[in-house]
Amino acid sequence: MLEKKSVRKDGKMIHVRLDEKLHKKLKIKVAKNDLTIQEWVSLLIKNNIK
């Protein structure tokens, strides 16, 4: 489980196209962790970029 941290609302944006099945699975996963997709992606990037 990812630790929820403050995510900035400003800054650069990225755009990722997902098929419908994958997007649905992602929405379920982030909801189970009480996160938004934005928060989840931001945390993944922050935790993997050094």
Secondary structure, 3 states (H helix, E strand, C coil): CCCCCCCCCCCCCCCCCCCHHHHHHHHHHHHHCCCCHHHHHHHHHHHHCC
